[in-house]
């Protein structure tokens, strides 16, 4: 049967891929896609934690559902900010959007 | 190794391979399509693992609506979809090192869990539903509030920038 370790290892791999995407991509949209991947790894981790004996079995899945909702709200706001930036600066390149950097 | 575990292993490998392709492909549209496939496969993996509600929500919310939002955002910003310049930073090897370090450290932490504590026994739908609407009833209602305020925030951000754009267009018109 599927062990909690299997899910945790898959979660670790997806999170690492997300880290690479966030650091290596230049387009804001692709950075956001990678952040989504990392968020999915976190949700997978919560589900895996609910598999570990002695834990509150249902809590992990309940919290995971709440995280899904918060993630949806986050992506909506992020994309609207990206769209607003594109209208003002005509670019989605994170290297060229240095409004807050200095 | 049981059949369920073998299926899960295949799904896990496919998910990771497709997600790696997702962060390395040089076309934004391909990246978004691979995002849909990756998250759908992850949803199927949840179903195989026995977390049915999370699996269904994963496919509906992530593979469905969130990726549609990404595609909409991409279509509203058309110059970003061209393949004329690289989508990656030149320092991608440092990013690769950071990602590899993340994976190694996390995997070591996972493998350090004693075998006795990595059992199975995922909660069924009834237990999750009861937990969600008793112990987590207030967070669940607060989530509705968060989504509503996010909706208002999106309207304010996009609406304000379109006003600024209109003002900019009016100025350009005066100059010419």
Contacts between the chains, C-beta under 8 A, distances in Angstrom:
chain1	res1	chain2	res2	distance
A	1	B	2	5.6
A	1	B	4	6.3
A	1	B	5	6.4
A	1	B	120	4.7
A	2	B	4	5.8
A	2	B	5	5.3
A	2	B	8	5.2
A	2	B	48	7.2
A	2	B	49	5.0
A	2	B	50	7.5
A	2	B	120	6.3
A	3	B	5	7.7
A	3	B	118	4.9
A	3	B	119	7.3
A	3	B	120	6.5
A	4	B	113	7.6
A	4	B	117	7.9
A	4	B	118	4.5
A	4	B	119	7.1
A	4	B	120	7.5
A	5	B	110	6.0
A	5	B	111	7.3
A	5	B	113	6.5
A	5	B	118	4.7
A	6	B	5	7.0
A	6	B	8	6.1
A	6	B	9	7.4
A	6	B	12	7.0
A	7	B	49	6.4
A	8	B	110	4.3
A	8	B	113	7.6
A	9	B	12	7.8
A	9	B	107	6.1
A	9	B	110	5.6
A	9	B	111	8.0
A	10	B	12	4.5
A	10	B	15	6.9
A	10	B	16	7.1
A	10	B	45	7.3
A	11	B	106	8.0
A	12	B	102	7.9
A	12	B	103	5.7
A	12	B	106	3.8
A	12	B	107	5.0
A	12	B	110	6.0
A	13	B	12	7.8
A	13	B	16	4.7
A	13	B	103	6.2
A	13	B	107	7.9
A	14	B	15	7.0
A	14	B	16	6.7
A	14	B	19	6.0
A	14	B	42	7.7
A	15	B	102	6.5
A	15	B	103	7.6
A	15	B	106	6.6
A	16	B	99	4.5
A	16	B	100	7.0
A	16	B	102	4.6
A	16	B	103	3.5
A	16	B	106	7.1
A	17	B	16	6.8
A	17	B	19	4.6
A	17	B	20	5.6
A	17	B	22	7.7
A	17	B	23	5.9
A	17	B	99	6.8
A	18	B	19	7.9
A	18	B	23	7.7
A	19	B	95	7.6
A	19	B	98	5.9
A	19	B	99	4.5
A	19	B	102	5.0
A	20	B	23	5.6
A	20	B	92	8.0
A	20	B	95	5.2
A	20	B	96	6.1
A	20	B	98	7.4
A	20	B	99	3.6
A	21	B	22	7.4
A	21	B	23	3.6
A	23	B	89	7.5
A	23	B	92	7.7
A	23	B	94	7.3
A	23	B	95	3.4
A	23	B	98	5.8
A	23	B	99	7.3
A	24	B	23	6.8
A	24	B	88	4.9
A	24	B	89	5.7
A	24	B	91	7.9
A	24	B	92	4.2
A	24	B	95	4.0
A	24	B	96	7.4
A	25	B	23	6.9
A	25	B	87	6.1
A	25	B	88	6.3
A	25	B	89	7.6
A	26	B	86	7.5
A	26	B	87	5.8
A	26	B	88	6.5
A	26	B	89	5.9
A	27	B	28	6.3
A	27	B	80	5.7
A	27	B	87	5.9
A	29	B	28	6.5
A	29	B	70	6.3
A	29	B	73	6.0
A	29	B	74	5.8
A	29	B	77	7.6
A	29	B	80	6.7
A	30	B	23	7.7
A	30	B	28	6.4
A	30	B	31	5.8
A	30	B	87	6.4
A	32	B	70	7.3
A	33	B	22	7.2
A	33	B	31	6.3
A	33	B	32	6.8
A	33	B	35	5.3
A	33	B	70	6.4
A	34	B	23	6.0
A	36	B	35	7.2
A	36	B	39	7.9
A	36	B	62	7.2
A	36	B	66	6.8
A	37	B	19	6.0
A	37	B	22	7.5
A	37	B	23	7.8
A	37	B	35	7.7
A	37	B	38	7.3
A	40	B	39	6.5
A	40	B	42	6.2
A	40	B	58	7.8
A	40	B	62	6.8
A	43	B	54	7.3
A	43	B	58	7.7
A	44	B	42	7.1
A	47	B	46	6.8
A	47	B	49	7.3
A	47	B	51	5.1
A	47	B	54	5.7
A	47	B	122	7.7
A	50	B	51	7.9
A	50	B	122	6.4
A	50	B	123	6.3
A	51	B	49	7.8
A	51	B	118	7.8
A	51	B	119	7.1
A	51	B	120	5.9
A	51	B	121	6.8
A	51	B	122	5.5
A	52	B	117	5.6
A	52	B	118	6.6
A	52	B	119	6.9
A	53	B	117	6.7
A	53	B	119	4.3
A	53	B	121	6.2
A	54	B	117	7.2
A	56	B	131	7.7
A	57	B	121	6.6
A	57	B	122	7.0
A	57	B	123	3.9
A	57	B	127	6.4
A	58	B	123	4.2
A	58	B	127	4.4
A	58	B	128	4.7
A	58	B	130	7.3
A	58	B	131	3.6
A	58	B	132	7.7
A	59	B	131	6.3
A	59	B	135	7.3
A	59	B	136	7.9
A	61	B	51	6.0
A	61	B	53	6.6
A	61	B	54	5.7
A	61	B	122	7.8
A	61	B	123	6.1
A	61	B	128	4.7
A	61	B	131	7.8
A	62	B	128	6.1
A	62	B	131	4.9
A	62	B	132	4.5
A	62	B	135	7.2
A	62	B	136	4.7
A	63	B	136	7.4
A	64	B	54	5.5
A	65	B	53	7.2
A	65	B	54	6.9
A	65	B	57	6.3
A	65	B	132	6.6
A	66	B	136	6.8
A	66	B	139	5.5
A	66	B	140	6.9
A	66	B	143	5.7
A	68	B	54	8.0
A	68	B	57	5.6
A	68	B	58	7.5
A	68	B	61	5.6
A	68	B	62	7.4
A	69	B	143	4.5
A	69	B	146	7.2
A	69	B	147	6.5
A	70	B	143	6.8
A	70	B	146	6.3
A	71	B	66	7.7
A	72	B	61	5.9
A	72	B	65	7.2
A	72	B	66	6.2
A	72	B	147	7.2
A	73	B	146	5.4
A	73	B	147	5.2
A	73	B	150	3.7
A	74	B	150	7.7
A	75	B	66	5.5
A	75	B	69	6.3
A	75	B	70	7.9
A	76	B	69	6.6
A	76	B	150	5.4
A	76	B	151	7.4
A	76	B	154	5.4
A	77	B	150	5.4
A	77	B	153	5.5
A	77	B	154	6.0
A	77	B	157	7.4
A	79	B	69	5.7
A	79	B	70	7.1
A	79	B	72	7.9
A	79	B	73	4.4
A	80	B	153	7.5
A	80	B	154	4.2
A	80	B	157	4.7
A	80	B	158	5.0
A	81	B	157	6.0
A	82	B	73	6.3
A	82	B	77	7.6
A	83	B	73	5.9
A	83	B	76	5.9
A	83	B	77	6.7
A	83	B	158	6.3
A	83	B	161	7.6
A	84	B	157	5.3
A	84	B	158	6.2
A	84	B	160	7.6
A	84	B	161	3.9
A	86	B	76	7.6
A	86	B	77	4.4
A	86	B	80	7.4
A	87	B	161	5.1
A	87	B	162	7.3
A	87	B	164	7.8
A	87	B	165	5.4
A	88	B	161	6.5
A	88	B	164	7.0
A	88	B	165	7.9
A	90	B	79	7.3
A	91	B	79	7.9
A	91	B	80	7.8
A	92	B	77	5.8
A	92	B	80	4.4
A	95	B	89	7.6
